[in-house]
Structures are given as C-alpha cells and as structure tokens.
Amino acid sequence: MKKLTILVAAAAVLVAGYQTSKAGSCGSSHASSKSASYDHSHDKAHASATMTDIVDLAIGAGSFKTLTSALVAADLVDVLRGDGPFTVFAPTDEAFAKLPKGTLEALLKPENRDQLTAILTYHVVPGKLDAEEVASRRNIKTVNGQRIDIQEKRGGLLLDDSKVVSADLFADNGVVHVVDTVLLPN
C-alpha cells in the first residue's frame, strides 16, 4: 500500500510537470531546428526537481497507457527502469489508435511477444539524446538494430513517418520524445 501511495504521488508530480512542458514553460513543443539553438538548461533544472525513470514518466503523463501496457506485455518495464541512459520515442495513445483495427490486440497476445518487442525496441536508442542531438543526425540506430531515418520538414522533426510532437522530457535514466505515430521496423 505504501508503494502504491508513493507511486500515485510521483505520478501526480509527473503529470503536473508534463502538463507544464506541454504548455511551453518547460521543454519544446517540437524539436528544435538544426540552425536554431535551444536552451535546455531550464528543462534539466525542472527535470531534476521531478527526477524519475522513463517508465514512471510515461505512467505519470497519462497519455501513454497503451505504451505502458505494451511494455508490460513485452516484459520491458524493468529494462526501461534500469540505469540506461535511454532515448525513447514514445507513441501516445492516439498514435496506437492509428494502427489498423485489431493490430494492437494481436500484438499484445503472448504468442506475438517477439513481434511486439521488436516494435517497442525500435522506439529506443542507447544514450540520452536531446532533440537538438537527434535533429543533427540523418538516421539513428535503435536497440533492435535497425535504423530510424531522421529529417526536418516545415520546422518539425520526422522519425521515419512519425512527427515529434513534444521533445526533451527528461528522466533520471534518459529522455523521452513524444511521437504521433507508432514507428514500425522493416
């Protein structure tokens, strides 16, 4: 019970921090352009006051329920609670809703765990890469071994065909960049 109370309290702090970052007082609402520099010192200072791991950040944000369920189904929660550091391109619940009907349900079945793991690990990169660092690359190798193509279009950062909608949500073991579409490996 004590553990649950602590988790709920931590989630409340994270939700407040995430909502603040979405409102623009902390973090950027989109990835910064290669030519423009972004001062991340405010983000890091704010993050240090609410340090938590990537999984707790996702739980606390409230818009990653599907991702969290998928991490549990793939048995990846403990990995993303580890030391890292990790960069996670986190699809929102709305991003998962874009998948063809029945796809998510099928992926969450135990017999499809390997396929789900391949998809989820395609969203994870070793290291703690802020949006500026990600934007400076043409592609990036993911934990599953495949590469995500990176490009800037109309001031936004695209990872394959997914747009980064919120960047630089810092955790003690990495950073999360929110994406609007589930990234699918080849």
Secondary structure, 3 states (H helix, E strand, C coil): CHHHHHHHHHHHHHHHHHHHHHHCCCCECCCCCCCCCCCCHHHHHHHHHCCCCHHHHHHHHCCCHHHHHHHHHCCCHHHHCCCCCEEEEEECHHHHHCCCCCHHHHHCCHHHHHHHHHHHHCCEEECCCCHHHHHCCCEEECCCCCEEEEEEECCEEEECCEEEEEEEEEECCEEEEEECCCCCCC
